[in-house]
Amino acid sequence: MTAPAPIRPLAAAHLREALQAAADREPATALAALMHIDPDSWQAIEQRLAALGTDLLDVLAHATSTGGTPR
């Protein structure tokens, strides 16, 4: 089994920002954060989500519907 591709720290921060923006119902901010994620990190994120049986749209929808977690 090969190790999963790395997610760059800045990409992880952008993903967290996007999820928080989705939870706060700020779609433009969520989209802007997602657009800053580099292509290699995108692939790594997609691979990890697929391994969990989900995808980014489901994760964003979940964040939106639940309001995320307390800060």
N, C-alpha and C positions, 0 to 999 in steps of 0.2 A: 504494500500500500504506500502510495506516495504522499508526502506532506502537502497539505493544501497550500495554494498560492497565498502569498502574503497580502494583507490589506495594509496599505501605508497608514501611519498614524493620522495624517491630515485627512485622508479619505474617511477614516473611522469617525473623526470629529465632524466632518460634513454629513455623514450618514446620521449621526446622533442629532445634529442640528435639524436635519430634514424630518426626522421622526418627531422631534419636539415641536417643530412648526406644524406638522400634521395634527398632532395632539391639540395644539393651540388654535387649530382651524385657520392657519395662515398658508394657503396653498402656494402663493407666489414665493414666499420665503422658503418653503419646502423644495420647490422646484429649483430655485437659485442654488440652494445647498447641494442638491443632487447633481446639478450641472458642473460643479467644481470637482467631482470625483474623477480621478484619472482612469483611463481604460483598463489598466492591469488590475487595479483595485476593484473596478466594476465586475470584472470576470470572477475575481475571488469572492466578492460578496454574493454574486449570483450562484456560484458553486456551493457556498455554505448554506444559502437559503434553500437550494434544491435538495441538499442532503437532509435538511430538516422537513422537507415535503411542502415547502411554501415558496413564495416569490415576493419581490419587492412590493408589488401592488397589494397583496394580501397584508403585508406587514404595515404598509402605510394606512390601509383601511382600518386595520386593528387599532393603530395609534389614534386615528381620527375618532373611531367609535368609542374607545375607552378613555380618551383624554390623556393617555400616557401614564406616567408614574409621577408622583410628587417630586418636586425638586428639592 
